[in-house]
Amino acid sequence: LKKFPNVKLMTVPGDGEIPGADTTYDMIYCISVFHHVPKSVFFNYVKKLRRLIKPGGHLFFQLTRPYSFGRKVRAFFQVHPPDSEAWKSRYYTEGAVRRLAEANGYEWGPVVRDARNWFFMWRKPPRSR
């Protein structure tokens, strides 16, 4: 990352606290994270990350798609593995993810889909705190 002085790589503790000053980042990028944490942790991080994003900035993240019938059923009924089993994926419907964005003041952006993943880009409105 030395070639990119404006890029910061960081890991955050699992306690839900995210270090950083308000409106610090233009973009926060989370790959292969949110589908491995309990729903409450995922929802909490989405809420707290908004504080760190500059107005007009983006939250870019990936979730595993519910690409089989069984996974679609688990996503629809929100059946998740126990919180202690972080290695198991949690599945969400696209509608649930959209409601999460709206509930936290993000603008819904493009969704890129491949065979097994969704890539979401939400935007913090330009005139927001």
ZIVEN-V681750 format. One record per residue. N is the residue number from 1. RES is the residue in one letter. SS is DSSP state (A for helix, B for strand, O for the rest). PHI is phi in degrees with one decimal (NA if undefined). D_CENTER is the distance of its C-alpha to the mean C-alpha in Angstrom with 2 decimals. Layout:
n=N res=RES ss=SS phi=PHI d_center=D_CENTER
n=N res=RES ss=SS phi=PHI d_center=D_CENTER
This chain:
n=1 res=L ss=O phi=NA d_center=22.66
n=2 res=K ss=O phi=-61.0 d_center=26.06
n=3 res=K ss=O phi=-72.3 d_center=26.38
n=4 res=F ss=O phi=-124.4 d_center=23.42
n=5 res=P ss=O phi=-64.9 d_center=24.25
n=6 res=N ss=O phi=-91.4 d_center=21.61
n=7 res=V ss=O phi=-106.1 d_center=18.74
n=8 res=K ss=O phi=-122.0 d_center=17.71
n=9 res=L ss=O phi=-100.6 d_center=16.26
n=10 res=M ss=O phi=-145.8 d_center=15.36
n=11 res=T ss=O phi=-110.0 d_center=14.35
n=12 res=V ss=O phi=-119.5 d_center=13.71
n=13 res=P ss=O phi=-68.2 d_center=15.59
n=14 res=G ss=O phi=-81.6 d_center=14.43
n=15 res=D ss=O phi=-86.2 d_center=16.03
n=16 res=G ss=O phi=90.8 d_center=13.18
n=17 res=E ss=O phi=-89.7 d_center=15.01
n=18 res=I ss=O phi=-122.9 d_center=13.70
n=19 res=P ss=O phi=-71.4 d_center=16.75
n=20 res=G ss=O phi=134.4 d_center=17.50
n=21 res=A ss=O phi=-78.0 d_center=19.33
n=22 res=D ss=O phi=-56.8 d_center=18.12
n=23 res=T ss=O phi=47.1 d_center=17.33
n=24 res=T ss=O phi=-90.9 d_center=17.59
n=25 res=Y ss=B phi=-112.1 d_center=15.20
n=26 res=D ss=B phi=-76.7 d_center=15.35
n=27 res=M ss=B phi=-147.9 d_center=12.10
n=28 res=I ss=B phi=-118.6 d_center=9.33
n=29 res=Y ss=B phi=-122.5 d_center=8.41
n=30 res=C ss=B phi=-127.8 d_center=6.44
n=31 res=I ss=O phi=-119.2 d_center=8.34
n=32 res=S ss=O phi=55.7 d_center=9.48
n=33 res=V ss=O phi=-121.1 d_center=7.80
n=34 res=F ss=A phi=-65.7 d_center=5.70
n=35 res=H ss=A phi=-79.1 d_center=8.59
n=36 res=H ss=A phi=-103.4 d_center=11.03
n=37 res=V ss=O phi=-109.6 d_center=10.58
n=38 res=P ss=O phi=-56.3 d_center=12.18
n=39 res=K ss=A phi=-51.6 d_center=10.79
n=40 res=S ss=A phi=-62.6 d_center=12.03
n=41 res=V ss=A phi=-69.2 d_center=10.32
n=42 res=F ss=A phi=-54.9 d_center=6.76
n=43 res=F ss=A phi=-62.7 d_center=8.03
n=44 res=N ss=A phi=-65.9 d_center=9.84
n=45 res=Y ss=A phi=-63.2 d_center=7.44
n=46 res=V ss=A phi=-58.0 d_center=5.74
n=47 res=K ss=A phi=-65.4 d_center=9.50
n=48 res=K ss=A phi=-73.7 d_center=10.76
n=49 res=L ss=A phi=-64.7 d_center=8.90
n=50 res=R ss=A phi=-58.1 d_center=10.52
n=51 res=R ss=A phi=-61.1 d_center=13.78
n=52 res=L ss=A phi=-81.0 d_center=13.59
n=53 res=I ss=B phi=-84.4 d_center=13.00
n=54 res=K ss=B phi=-66.6 d_center=16.38
n=55 res=P ss=B phi=-54.9 d_center=17.43
n=56 res=G ss=B phi=86.4 d_center=16.91
n=57 res=G ss=B phi=-83.3 d_center=14.14
n=58 res=H ss=B phi=-128.6 d_center=10.84
n=59 res=L ss=B phi=-112.9 d_center=7.14
n=60 res=F ss=B phi=-113.5 d_center=6.97
n=61 res=F ss=B phi=-150.5 d_center=4.82
n=62 res=Q ss=B phi=-121.9 d_center=6.72
n=63 res=L ss=B phi=-130.9 d_center=7.59
n=64 res=T ss=B phi=-72.5 d_center=11.29
n=65 res=R ss=O phi=-73.4 d_center=13.32
n=66 res=P ss=O phi=-79.5 d_center=15.86
n=67 res=Y ss=O phi=-88.7 d_center=18.64
n=68 res=S ss=O phi=-119.2 d_center=21.56
n=69 res=F ss=A phi=-58.6 d_center=23.36
n=70 res=G ss=A phi=-60.9 d_center=22.68
n=71 res=R ss=A phi=-71.1 d_center=18.92
n=72 res=K ss=A phi=-64.7 d_center=19.04
n=73 res=V ss=A phi=-64.5 d_center=21.14
n=74 res=R ss=A phi=-62.6 d_center=18.87
n=75 res=A ss=A phi=-66.2 d_center=15.88
n=76 res=F ss=A phi=-62.0 d_center=18.30
n=77 res=F ss=A phi=-92.5 d_center=19.75
n=78 res=Q ss=O phi=53.3 d_center=16.64
n=79 res=V ss=O phi=-94.0 d_center=18.62
n=80 res=H ss=O phi=-117.1 d_center=16.68
n=81 res=P ss=O phi=-66.3 d_center=18.39
n=82 res=P ss=O phi=-57.1 d_center=19.55
n=83 res=D ss=O phi=-55.7 d_center=17.31
n=84 res=S ss=O phi=-71.7 d_center=19.66
n=85 res=E ss=O phi=-102.7 d_center=18.85
n=86 res=A ss=O phi=-68.3 d_center=15.69
n=87 res=W ss=O phi=-74.7 d_center=16.92
n=88 res=K ss=O phi=-92.7 d_center=16.64
n=89 res=S ss=O phi=-76.0 d_center=13.77
n=90 res=R ss=O phi=-105.9 d_center=12.44
n=91 res=Y ss=O phi=-118.7 d_center=12.50
n=92 res=Y ss=O phi=-131.7 d_center=11.49
n=93 res=T ss=O phi=-82.7 d_center=13.44
n=94 res=E ss=A phi=-62.9 d_center=12.45
n=95 res=G ss=A phi=-62.6 d_center=14.16
n=96 res=A ss=A phi=-64.1 d_center=12.17
n=97 res=V ss=A phi=-69.1 d_center=8.87
n=98 res=R ss=A phi=-63.4 d_center=11.18
n=99 res=R ss=A phi=-63.3 d_center=12.63
n=100 res=L ss=A phi=-63.5 d_center=9.55
n=101 res=A ss=A phi=-60.1 d_center=9.22
n=102 res=E ss=A phi=-63.9 d_center=12.98
n=103 res=A ss=A phi=-65.5 d_center=13.34
n=104 res=N ss=O phi=-108.2 d_center=11.56
n=105 res=G ss=O phi=78.2 d_center=13.54
n=106 res=Y ss=B phi=-94.4 d_center=11.42
n=107 res=E ss=B phi=-90.7 d_center=13.36
n=108 res=W ss=O phi=-70.1 d_center=12.31
n=109 res=G ss=O phi=-116.6 d_center=12.75
n=110 res=P ss=O phi=-65.0 d_center=13.79
n=111 res=V ss=B phi=-119.2 d_center=12.43
n=112 res=V ss=B phi=-101.6 d_center=13.94
n=113 res=R ss=B phi=-119.5 d_center=15.06
n=114 res=D ss=O phi=-120.2 d_center=17.00
n=115 res=A ss=O phi=-60.1 d_center=18.86
n=116 res=R ss=O phi=-127.2 d_center=16.18
n=117 res=N ss=B phi=-135.0 d_center=12.73
n=118 res=W ss=B phi=-115.8 d_center=10.72
n=119 res=F ss=B phi=-120.7 d_center=9.32
n=120 res=F ss=B phi=-105.9 d_center=7.79
n=121 res=M ss=B phi=-131.2 d_center=8.98
n=122 res=W ss=B phi=-101.8 d_center=9.03
n=123 res=R ss=B phi=-120.0 d_center=11.94
n=124 res=K ss=B phi=-83.1 d_center=13.20
n=125 res=P ss=O phi=-52.7 d_center=16.74
n=126 res=P ss=O phi=-59.7 d_center=19.49
n=127 res=R ss=O phi=-109.6 d_center=21.51
n=128 res=S ss=O phi=-136.6 d_center=19.26
n=129 res=R ss=O phi=-98.1 d_center=19.21
